[in-house]
Amino acid sequence: MSKPTLKSVAKALGVSTATISNAFNRPDQLSVALREKILSSCAELGYDGPNKAAQSLRKGSSGIVAVILSDSLEYMVSDPVASQFLQGVARELERQSKHLLLYSGSADNLDSITDFVDGFICYGAPRNLKLIEQLKRCPKRVLTVDFDLPGRPSVNIDNEQAAYDSAMAVLKPGDKVAVLGLRLIDAADSRTVGTAPLWDNQSSVSHRRLDGYQRAMQQLGLTLSNELLWHLPESNQACAETAAKAVLSQSPAPTVLLCMSDLIALSAMRVALALGLRIPEQLRVVGFDGIEETLRYHPTLSSVWQFSDQKGEAAARAFQSGQDDNQLLSYELRLGESS
C-alpha cells in the first residue's frame, strides 16, 4: 500500500489540499472542530502531515542551525567549556524559535545535512580538516567560533592577548616554564612537541595561545625548551596527568605551568600536590577557560574567563543577524591562589 500524500488525503476527505495544510501548519485558519476532525481522519489514513523537507526547500529555510563541533560528539558533550557554549547557542536559538543540530567534527563530510539546515556555526577547527574545505565552498551561511575562515564572519576572543596577559600575571625572571598545550601536533597521545610539525597552526586557538605565552616569555628573557612544551590530544584528566607527571618529575622541576585549559590545569595541580609541591610557593599554575570547578577547588585556579555561554549566545545572534563582520568578545583574567 502506497504512503498517503497530501493530494490523496484531501481527495479522500473531500476537502482542499490547503485545508489539510492549514490543519497541520496554520490552525488559526480553521475552527477547532474542523481541525480536530481533519487531524483524526488523517491519523486513521496514516498521514502525518506535509513533508517537512519539501517545505523547507520551498521556503528556503528549515529553521535548523547545525553546530559543527571540533571533535567527536562523545568528547565534546562531556567537555564543560563546550557544554557551556552549546547552552548559550541553544538558549538563543530557542528564543528565535529555531532548532539546533549537533554534528561531529570527525565526520567524513557535510553532504548528509547541507540541504536540510539553514547554515553552520563551526565551533573550533574540526578535527577532519576536509570539512574546512567544504565549509569554504558551502553556499549556506557559515559562522566560525574560535577560528577563522576567509570571507566568513566569526566570533572569538583575542586568544593571543589573553594568553599573554595570563602568562605575564604569573611569570617572573628566572622561571623555568612548562606549557601543557592542547592539540598542537597530529598525535593521539600526550607527548612533547619536539620537532614535530605544528598541527593546523594557522586557524587553531591553541597556537594563538602559544604565541601569547611565548611573547610574554620573550619579554621577560625566558625560553621554552622542546622538552617542556607538551601536546595533549584532549582536554581531560588522563591526558593532563600523563604530561604533568613527566614534567614535574624533572630536576629541577618547572616553577610555572601555563595550561591551555582549566581541566588541564586542575589535573596538573592534583599531580603537583600529590608529589608534595607547594602551590604557589614552589609551583605557579594558570589555566584558560573559566569553568565553575575552578571556584570549588583549593587552591583556587588563576585563569582566563571567556564566558563560553555568552559566547554561544553571541554566535547564535550573529548567525541570525546575517551580518558578515568579525566579533571580538571580552574576557577576564581572574587571579586565584595558584599564582
Protein Blocks (a to p, Z undefined) as FASTA:
>chain_A
ZZddfklmmmmnopafklmmmmmmmmmlpcfklmmmmmmmmmmnopabjcfklmmmmnop
ghiacdddfbdfklmmmpmklmmmmmmmmmmmmmnopacddddfkbfblmlmmmmcgbdc
dehjafblmlmmmmmmpmbdcddehiacehiacddddfklmmmmmmmmmgcghiacdddd
ehkbccfbdcdfklaccehkllpmklmmmmmmmmmmmmnopacdfklmccdfbdcfklmm
mmmmmmmmpccddfbdcdfbfklmmmmmmmmmmnopacfkloccddehjpaklmmpccdd
ddddehlmlmmmmmmmmmmnopabdcdddddddddfkZZ
